[in-house]
Amino acid sequence: MTEGNFVDYVKIHVSSGNGGKGSTHLRREKYVPKGGPDGGDGGRGGHIVIRGDKNLWTLFHFKFKKHFRAGHGEHGGSSRSTGADGTDVYMDVPLGTVVKDTETGQVLFEITGDGEEKIIARGGKGGQGNWHFRSSTNQTPRYAQPGLEGEERSITLELKVLADVGLVGFPNAGKSTLLSVITAAKPKIADYEFTTLKPNLGIVQHRDFQTFVMADIPGIIEGAAEGKGLGHYFLRHIERNSTLLFLIPADSGDIKKQYHILLDELRRYNPEMLDKDRFIVISKSDMLDEELKSEMNEELRDAFDGIPYMFISAVARQGLQELKDRLWEMLNRQEE
């Protein structure tokens, strides 16, 4: 999937169908000149239904179609015939899609299961035919109920990427490079900040044909939790990752400071993020010799508060298999 095809935020207008009106028909046949009321009920209007689809990874298919309207219910007929229901409209979305009311910002629900269905706009109820209103004092009612109108509303769809491991780091920390080396993903890579503007997903092939999903989340900057830059746009994708992989370049001025800035941004955005498993990787470590690594080890043991860490180099292919092994262990420990 190319970056341009990844759409994770879209506003949509939906309208459900109106209910059909009830019939005021009176039974009239050759030998039954005064047969009484037999008007049927109107059919209900069509619903707008949001449905989860595990085969979708993006909201791209809503990019050019942002208005959805369900069919109206048919009117009731004679012989107590109920009108046909309006046609329901199904909107298929990726798993991890959050549905919000655009006007209030309220979260309505989240789609997390394949085939899960939620009605976002309910069709209007069909009106009752005159057959329902007959009585001993009114044996030929000539009125029936009109159908109820459908619902009309604006909703916002937000996709939170579902991945096992989320890459967290500052811009140009080497996240895209790592993803391109250990998965088949082909993210855009260049030597300047904010090369990645949308999340990239890749499947990591582990031993014995086992796999897990890794997401390259666009880089975090200080103030992201307050929405600085594209802060909230990026951070919401990390909420769905079970393990957070912090990437800090070996040539950073202060590795400990960078780690704590990243941690603080996650905490300010959502304190529950700190409950996730964390693993720290010092990237671009092909620039370090063994003596320098030993010196850094002495400092980093205390700096990371017991969080496991290791040195890797995506470009030089150093430590990648060990990294996959350790991530696999963490993911499977969570499932036990």
Secondary structure, DSSP 8 states (H G I E B T S, - for coil): --GGG---EEEEEEE----------B--BTTBTT--B----------EEEEE-TT---SGGGSS--EEE--------STT--------EEEEE-TTEEEEETTT--EEEEE-STT-EEEEE--------GGGG--SS-SS-----------EEEEEEEE----SEEEE--TTSSHHHHHHHHBS------SSTT---S-EEEEEE-GGG-EEEEEE-----TTGGGT-TTHHHHHGGGGG-SEEEEEEETT-S-HHHHHHHHHHHHHHH-GGGGGSEEEEEEE-GGG--HHHHHHHHHHHHHHTTT--EEE-BTTTTBSHHHHHHHHHHHHHHHH-
